Amino acid sequence: MKIVGVRLKKGIHKPIKDTAKIYYFMCPIKNVGIGNYVLLECDGTDKINIFQVGLIIEEHDNTPENTELYMPFSFVVSGFPVKDFLARCDKVAEMRKRQIKKIDEIIASDPIKYKKRVPKKKPRKKSIKNRLYALTVKCRDNELNEEEKIKVASELLKIYYILMDNKTPREKRSSWMSSVMGCDVDEAKRYIELVRKHPK
């Protein structure tokens, strides 16, 4: 058993940078060492145990001193049988491009039939902020009737939940809405309630 220092590989397209953070793992496998890619088990988001791929760049003896210094909680699961791992990544990347092109052709042949199978892209924050600016200008520069204001409030709420945390207190939501629409907080609260009762 030894302790190894590993830099993680984030994907088939991304090279490992020399400045990337080093993580330390227990390694019970004798025939892997510096320069080898390995399969790792580690904690991911919300403490869920996941697999990662990494490159070994350091080796250390499993002594009490090194355990105290590096604090390795997780383990190397196995080495990779593929000799040239990076070449395999490049090959997979090319195959992926061809597969995406093939799928795009299938979807284009009947967009309605395959609509539900196409994953929805999350809207970019930049485009959302542009839309927010446009709505702000619309509220300030135009005399909107009640129905138009409710529509604007509905769209603003959707933008709010994308840009902000859903757990944000209601008071902040109302304050934010009033600042964008150019009205007082009580009026903003009224529009929020109207949107909730009659969503568009």
Backbone bond lengths (Angstrom), bond angles and torsions (degrees), N, CA, C in turn:
res aa  C-N    CA-C-N  psi(-1)  N-CA   C-N-CA  omega(-1)  CA-C   N-CA-C  phi
1 M - - - 1.476 - - 1.529 108.84 -
2 K 1.325 115.07 136.77 1.468 120.40 178.56 1.522 109.48 -140.56
3 I 1.313 115.97 169.77 1.466 122.36 175.44 1.516 107.78 -107.46
4 V 1.357 116.79 132.12 1.471 120.16 -179.57 1.521 109.90 -122.70
5 G 1.332 114.72 144.09 1.464 121.06 173.16 1.513 109.04 -96.36
6 V 1.324 117.39 129.63 1.470 122.21 -171.78 1.526 110.84 -130.04
7 R 1.334 115.67 139.03 1.468 121.08 168.21 1.519 107.89 -104.56
8 L 1.339 116.37 132.35 1.470 121.37 -174.38 1.522 111.46 -81.01
9 K 1.332 115.22 143.55 1.463 121.31 173.78 1.513 107.56 -99.34
10 K 1.347 116.87 120.19 1.464 122.46 -171.49 1.521 114.41 -80.26
11 G 1.331 118.01 -20.55 1.464 119.70 -178.60 1.517 110.14 178.46
12 I 1.343 115.90 174.42 1.464 118.89 -175.68 1.523 112.55 -69.23
13 H 1.346 117.50 -23.74 1.464 120.38 -177.71 1.525 112.97 -91.62
14 K 1.330 117.71 -21.77 1.465 120.70 -171.17 1.531 111.59 -96.23
15 P 1.346 117.09 119.39 1.462 118.95 174.93 1.528 110.65 -73.60
16 I 1.313 116.44 158.35 1.462 120.90 177.53 1.528 108.51 -82.84
17 K 1.317 117.13 123.97 1.457 121.39 -179.12 1.530 110.77 -82.03
18 D 1.332 115.61 149.11 1.463 120.13 178.55 1.527 112.33 -66.05
19 T 1.342 115.43 -20.09 1.460 120.08 -179.52 1.528 112.79 -93.19
20 A 1.347 116.66 0.74 1.473 120.35 -177.89 1.526 110.64 -63.64
21 K 1.323 115.41 149.29 1.463 120.92 -179.08 1.522 111.03 -64.70
22 I 1.322 115.87 144.27 1.463 121.83 178.04 1.528 109.28 -99.19
23 Y 1.334 115.95 130.09 1.463 121.61 177.04 1.533 107.91 -113.10
24 Y 1.327 115.47 147.78 1.466 119.68 -174.52 1.525 111.16 -112.20
25 F 1.341 114.62 136.00 1.460 122.36 -175.91 1.523 110.08 -133.42
26 M 1.323 114.82 153.02 1.451 120.33 168.75 1.530 108.01 -79.08
27 C 1.328 115.94 136.75 1.470 119.62 -178.31 1.530 110.20 -126.11
28 P 1.347 116.91 106.03 1.464 120.12 179.19 1.535 113.36 -87.13
29 I 1.333 117.94 3.87 1.466 121.61 -174.25 1.533 109.44 -99.38
30 K 1.310 116.32 126.42 1.461 121.04 -174.24 1.523 113.95 -77.54
31 N 1.346 116.70 -34.76 1.469 119.25 -170.75 1.526 113.75 -92.96
32 V 1.325 118.76 23.63 1.465 121.26 171.58 1.525 108.33 -123.30
33 G 1.327 115.45 148.09 1.456 119.86 -178.32 1.512 111.27 -158.76
34 I 1.319 115.80 -160.77 1.462 121.42 -177.96 1.530 110.21 -57.78
35 G 1.344 115.92 131.61 1.465 121.48 -179.34 1.508 114.41 94.97
36 N 1.345 116.69 -6.80 1.466 120.33 179.32 1.531 111.25 -95.36
37 Y 1.344 115.33 143.26 1.469 120.68 171.90 1.524 108.15 -88.07
38 V 1.328 115.15 140.08 1.464 119.84 -176.29 1.529 111.06 -136.70
39 L 1.331 114.65 158.46 1.464 121.74 174.64 1.524 107.78 -93.38
40 L 1.344 116.19 130.23 1.459 121.74 -173.97 1.525 110.72 -120.08
41 E 1.320 116.45 147.59 1.465 119.80 169.38 1.524 107.04 -108.62
42 C 1.316 115.11 134.35 1.460 118.83 -178.18 1.521 110.11 -158.01
43 D 1.323 115.74 171.56 1.465 120.61 179.92 1.516 109.80 -83.29
44 G 1.345 116.61 130.05 1.451 121.71 176.26 1.517 110.19 -101.24
45 T 1.318 116.06 -151.10 1.462 121.48 179.54 1.524 110.48 -62.73
46 D 1.332 116.07 139.07 1.473 122.62 179.26 1.530 112.66 57.99
47 K 1.339 115.41 31.61 1.469 121.78 175.72 1.527 113.81 63.37
48 I 1.331 117.08 22.01 1.467 120.60 176.97 1.520 108.12 -82.05
49 N 1.334 117.04 129.85 1.457 120.99 -178.72 1.523 110.43 -73.29
50 I 1.340 116.58 126.77 1.464 121.56 -176.84 1.531 110.30 -133.57
51 F 1.331 116.00 170.19 1.458 122.21 172.79 1.522 109.96 -96.59
52 Q 1.340 116.70 146.76 1.454 123.30 173.16 1.522 108.09 -137.54
53 V 1.327 115.60 161.27 1.469 121.40 175.20 1.522 108.01 -113.47
54 G 1.327 116.13 137.17 1.457 118.32 -179.00 1.520 112.17 -147.25
55 L 1.328 115.22 165.95 1.462 123.11 178.91 1.527 108.56 -110.66
56 I 1.318 116.60 125.24 1.470 120.68 178.62 1.526 109.71 -74.63
57 I 1.324 115.81 125.94 1.466 119.57 179.00 1.537 112.58 -123.98
58 E 1.342 115.87 -8.36 1.471 120.18 178.01 1.521 109.17 -140.61
59 E 1.340 115.67 150.60 1.461 121.91 171.78 1.525 109.27 -133.23
60 H 1.328 116.09 138.81 1.464 120.48 -179.85 1.520 109.41 -140.37
61 D 1.306 115.83 149.82 1.464 120.44 176.69 1.534 109.66 -68.37
62 N 1.321 114.75 148.67 1.457 120.53 179.82 1.532 109.40 -85.65
63 T 1.313 115.35 76.61 1.462 121.53 179.21 1.529 109.34 -108.23
64 P 1.328 118.32 159.48 1.470 120.08 176.80 1.531 112.38 -56.86
65 E 1.336 116.40 -35.93 1.461 120.26 179.78 1.526 111.52 -64.75
66 N 1.354 116.16 -44.94 1.473 120.17 -179.70 1.528 111.52 -70.50
67 T 1.335 116.62 -33.63 1.472 119.63 176.39 1.519 110.43 -63.08
68 E 1.328 115.48 -42.36 1.464 120.01 178.38 1.521 111.46 -67.85
69 L 1.354 116.66 -34.50 1.466 121.31 -178.16 1.524 112.31 -74.17
70 Y 1.364 117.33 -45.67 1.473 120.76 -171.97 1.531 113.82 -99.21
71 M 1.321 117.64 -19.58 1.467 122.07 178.32 1.539 112.97 48.91
72 P 1.325 118.69 59.20 1.478 119.88 179.86 1.530 111.68 -79.90
73 F 1.326 116.80 112.10 1.471 121.41 -179.08 1.529 111.81 -89.41
74 S 1.337 117.29 -34.32 1.465 121.39 -171.47 1.529 111.24 -107.33
75 F 1.348 114.73 176.84 1.467 120.10 -171.40 1.532 113.24 -126.78
76 V 1.322 114.80 154.03 1.460 121.91 166.72 1.528 106.63 -76.86
77 V 1.336 116.58 128.60 1.466 120.71 -178.40 1.522 110.99 -87.51
78 S 1.348 116.12 -46.51 1.466 119.50 179.69 1.519 110.11 -164.94
79 G 1.326 115.44 165.79 1.459 121.01 170.66 1.516 108.85 -89.07
80 F 1.342 116.50 174.81 1.462 120.22 179.14 1.523 110.42 -101.71
81 P 1.354 116.97 132.11 1.463 119.67 178.37 1.527 112.65 -71.16
82 V 1.348 117.44 -20.01 1.460 120.45 178.78 1.520 108.77 -71.26
83 K 1.329 117.16 119.84 1.466 120.74 -175.49 1.523 111.79 -64.40
84 D 1.331 115.62 -50.17 1.461 118.85 -179.21 1.528 108.30 -105.50
85 F 1.309 116.37 88.52 1.464 121.97 -174.59 1.525 111.81 -64.43
86 L 1.332 118.19 -40.99 1.463 121.43 -178.66 1.524 111.42 -65.66
87 A 1.324 116.96 -37.91 1.468 120.37 177.06 1.526 110.35 -64.26
88 R 1.331 116.34 -37.70 1.458 120.31 177.48 1.529 110.53 -65.30
89 C 1.334 117.10 -39.18 1.469 120.94 177.37 1.528 110.72 -61.04
90 D 1.347 116.89 -43.61 1.471 120.92 178.66 1.526 110.96 -62.36
91 K 1.332 115.88 -40.42 1.464 120.59 179.70 1.530 110.89 -64.67
92 V 1.328 116.28 -43.09 1.469 121.05 178.66 1.528 110.65 -64.06
93 A 1.338 116.54 -38.13 1.465 120.82 179.29 1.531 110.76 -61.65
94 E 1.331 117.01 -40.88 1.475 120.88 177.81 1.523 110.82 -67.45
95 M 1.319 117.18 -42.38 1.470 120.83 178.05 1.526 110.85 -63.31
96 R 1.328 115.87 -36.36 1.466 120.93 179.10 1.528 110.97 -63.27
97 K 1.339 116.95 -42.33 1.467 121.15 178.58 1.530 110.62 -59.83
98 R 1.335 115.72 -44.96 1.474 120.03 -179.57 1.527 111.04 -65.47
99 Q 1.343 116.38 -38.47 1.461 120.37 -179.43 1.522 110.69 -67.46
100 I 1.336 117.15 -41.69 1.466 120.82 178.18 1.526 110.80 -61.55
101 K 1.334 116.31 -41.94 1.462 120.89 178.49 1.532 110.75 -61.78
102 K 1.328 116.19 -40.91 1.459 121.50 179.54 1.539 110.66 -64.28
103 I 1.334 116.27 -44.94 1.463 121.15 179.62 1.530 110.63 -64.30
104 D 1.347 116.47 -41.62 1.472 120.80 178.04 1.523 111.60 -58.93
105 E 1.334 116.79 -38.64 1.468 121.28 178.51 1.529 110.70 -66.57
106 I 1.333 116.96 -39.03 1.468 121.02 178.63 1.533 110.13 -64.63
107 I 1.341 116.37 -44.71 1.469 120.79 -179.74 1.523 110.90 -65.32
108 A 1.345 116.47 -40.40 1.467 120.96 -179.51 1.523 111.86 -64.63
109 S 1.338 117.26 -26.69 1.464 120.66 -179.07 1.525 111.73 -68.42
110 D 1.335 117.41 -28.14 1.467 121.58 178.72 1.536 108.78 -156.39
111 P 1.348 117.16 78.50 1.477 121.22 -175.15 1.525 114.16 -58.54
112 I 1.335 116.65 -34.38 1.465 119.86 -178.41 1.525 110.88 -68.87
113 K 1.310 116.77 -42.84 1.468 122.05 -178.35 1.532 111.66 -63.43
114 Y 1.347 116.04 -40.38 1.465 119.81 -173.99 1.525 113.50 -100.45
115 K 1.331 116.80 10.18 1.469 120.46 -176.11 1.527 112.09 -57.59
116 K 1.350 117.70 -44.19 1.455 121.72 -175.98 1.527 112.67 -68.89
117 R 1.347 116.79 -20.56 1.465 119.45 -177.91 1.528 112.33 -85.72
118 V 1.329 116.81 -13.25 1.465 120.46 -178.33 1.523 109.06 -84.45
119 P 1.337 117.89 119.79 1.472 118.94 -179.80 1.520 111.84 -64.48
120 K 1.336 116.15 136.57 1.455 120.24 -179.91 1.527 110.22 -75.74
121 K 1.309 115.03 134.93 1.460 119.60 178.09 1.526 109.27 -82.17
122 K 1.327 115.57 136.79 1.455 119.71 176.27 1.526 109.07 -70.35
123 P 1.321 117.38 135.32 1.465 119.09 -179.33 1.514 111.64 -64.42
124 R 1.329 116.72 140.29 1.458 120.79 178.86 1.520 110.45 -70.95
125 K 1.323 115.13 143.02 1.462 119.36 -178.55 1.520 111.27 -64.09
126 K 1.357 116.68 -31.65 1.458 119.25 -179.25 1.522 110.42 -63.65
127 S 1.332 117.11 -45.49 1.469 120.98 -179.90 1.527 110.30 -67.11
128 I 1.328 117.02 -33.39 1.459 120.72 177.84 1.526 110.37 -65.81
129 K 1.325 115.73 -42.95 1.470 119.78 -179.92 1.528 110.94 -65.87
130 N 1.339 116.52 -34.77 1.464 119.79 175.43 1.527 110.84 -63.40
131 R 1.345 115.48 -42.04 1.460 120.08 178.45 1.526 110.76 -66.08
132 L 1.323 116.68 -38.29 1.462 121.29 177.74 1.527 110.28 -61.49
133 Y 1.325 116.44 -42.66 1.468 120.37 178.57 1.533 110.53 -62.63
134 A 1.347 116.25 -42.42 1.465 120.71 179.97 1.529 111.34 -62.55
135 L 1.331 116.80 -40.17 1.468 120.54 178.67 1.527 111.38 -68.51
136 T 1.340 115.53 -37.24 1.470 119.54 177.71 1.522 110.94 -61.62
137 V 1.343 115.01 -45.41 1.472 120.23 178.64 1.521 110.39 -62.83
138 K 1.333 116.06 -40.64 1.466 120.90 -179.45 1.530 110.58 -62.13
139 C 1.334 116.44 -41.81 1.467 120.21 -179.80 1.523 111.73 -67.42
140 R 1.327 116.66 -38.83 1.463 120.39 -173.87 1.526 112.62 -80.70
141 D 1.330 116.93 -34.58 1.467 120.82 -171.36 1.520 114.62 -96.17
142 N 1.327 117.02 -10.63 1.470 119.14 -175.37 1.522 111.24 -125.01
143 E 1.329 114.28 149.14 1.461 120.88 173.14 1.529 107.94 -86.82
144 L 1.328 116.35 98.00 1.458 120.62 -177.33 1.526 110.14 -90.95
145 N 1.329 115.44 141.93 1.463 118.45 174.88 1.529 109.32 -80.36
146 E 1.316 116.84 176.62 1.464 122.23 -174.84 1.526 112.44 -58.87
147 E 1.321 117.58 -45.88 1.464 121.91 -178.15 1.521 111.25 -63.70
148 E 1.337 116.33 -41.63 1.474 120.48 179.40 1.527 110.69 -65.46
149 K 1.325 116.78 -38.09 1.461 120.07 179.05 1.528 111.60 -66.26
150 I 1.328 116.26 -36.70 1.464 119.81 177.74 1.534 110.32 -65.41
151 K 1.326 116.89 -40.37 1.468 120.91 177.46 1.524 110.71 -62.68
152 V 1.338 115.55 -43.49 1.463 120.17 178.29 1.535 109.97 -63.02
153 A 1.322 117.25 -43.99 1.464 121.83 179.56 1.522 111.26 -61.26
154 S 1.326 116.40 -38.69 1.465 121.12 178.15 1.521 111.20 -62.16
155 E 1.327 116.23 -44.35 1.464 120.37 179.75 1.524 110.94 -69.49
156 L 1.316 116.38 -37.10 1.466 120.46 178.55 1.528 111.51 -64.05
157 L 1.328 116.54 -38.09 1.469 119.81 178.31 1.532 111.33 -63.36
158 K 1.328 115.92 -40.30 1.471 119.85 178.02 1.523 110.18 -62.30
159 I 1.342 116.18 -43.45 1.466 120.84 178.46 1.525 110.64 -63.92
160 Y 1.331 115.51 -40.58 1.476 120.77 -179.28 1.529 110.68 -58.45
161 Y 1.334 116.50 -45.43 1.462 119.94 -176.14 1.531 112.28 -71.77
162 I 1.330 117.54 -20.06 1.462 121.06 174.90 1.531 110.27 -80.08
163 L 1.330 115.45 -44.21 1.467 120.26 -175.66 1.522 112.96 -80.21
164 M 1.327 116.93 -31.67 1.464 120.94 -174.34 1.519 111.07 -109.54
165 D 1.317 114.73 172.40 1.458 122.32 175.57 1.529 109.27 -78.91
166 N 1.323 116.60 133.96 1.469 120.31 179.50 1.533 113.03 -61.84
167 K 1.322 116.28 -20.46 1.461 120.12 -178.30 1.531 112.41 -89.09
168 T 1.331 116.53 3.88 1.458 119.57 179.27 1.529 109.78 -61.22
169 P 1.343 118.48 136.38 1.479 120.70 -179.15 1.519 112.26 -56.22
170 R 1.324 115.98 149.36 1.467 121.66 -178.35 1.523 111.93 -60.00
171 E 1.341 116.47 -32.60 1.457 119.76 -178.89 1.537 110.81 -59.95
172 K 1.330 115.82 -41.16 1.464 119.94 179.81 1.525 110.54 -68.61
173 R 1.319 116.29 -35.89 1.463 120.38 178.86 1.519 110.32 -63.31
174 S 1.319 116.55 -45.69 1.467 121.28 179.45 1.518 111.28 -64.95
175 S 1.323 116.05 -40.69 1.463 120.72 179.73 1.526 110.72 -64.11
176 W 1.346 114.84 -42.41 1.472 119.94 178.92 1.523 110.48 -63.05
177 M 1.340 116.05 -44.77 1.463 121.34 -179.37 1.528 111.14 -62.12
178 S 1.334 117.00 -41.15 1.464 120.30 -179.13 1.527 111.40 -66.30
179 S 1.352 116.09 -36.61 1.466 119.34 -179.85 1.529 111.56 -68.19
180 V 1.319 116.45 -35.08 1.471 120.46 179.76 1.528 110.94 -75.27
181 M 1.338 117.02 -43.60 1.465 120.92 -175.48 1.531 113.05 -82.63
182 G 1.335 115.98 -13.15 1.458 118.93 179.56 1.511 112.99 73.67
183 C 1.327 116.36 35.30 1.464 120.72 179.59 1.523 107.98 -129.07
184 D 1.342 116.75 174.85 1.464 118.26 178.99 1.530 109.86 -80.11
185 V 1.333 115.51 167.97 1.465 121.43 -174.08 1.528 111.91 -63.25
186 D 1.312 117.75 -39.69 1.469 120.60 -179.54 1.527 111.68 -62.38
187 E 1.332 115.79 -39.50 1.465 119.56 178.90 1.529 110.12 -68.24
188 A 1.336 115.98 -39.28 1.466 120.19 177.49 1.527 110.74 -61.20
189 K 1.335 116.78 -42.00 1.469 121.13 177.59 1.521 110.82 -60.90
190 R 1.328 116.15 -39.13 1.470 120.61 179.94 1.520 110.64 -62.73
191 Y 1.348 116.84 -43.39 1.463 119.98 179.38 1.528 111.51 -66.29
192 I 1.327 116.38 -36.75 1.462 120.23 177.87 1.523 110.39 -62.00
193 E 1.328 116.74 -44.27 1.466 121.31 178.92 1.531 111.32 -64.49
194 L 1.342 116.94 -38.60 1.472 120.75 178.60 1.525 110.42 -64.70
195 V 1.323 116.13 -39.69 1.471 120.03 179.29 1.535 110.09 -66.16
196 R 1.317 116.70 -41.58 1.458 120.99 -179.31 1.528 111.93 -65.10
197 K 1.324 116.29 -36.87 1.476 120.94 180.00 1.519 112.33 -76.45
198 H 1.347 115.01 -35.25 1.464 119.68 -178.01 1.529 109.70 -130.83
199 P 1.349 118.11 71.03 1.464 120.43 -178.53 1.515 111.66 -63.50
200 K 1.372 114.54 140.96 1.472 119.10 179.69 1.509 110.55 -91.35
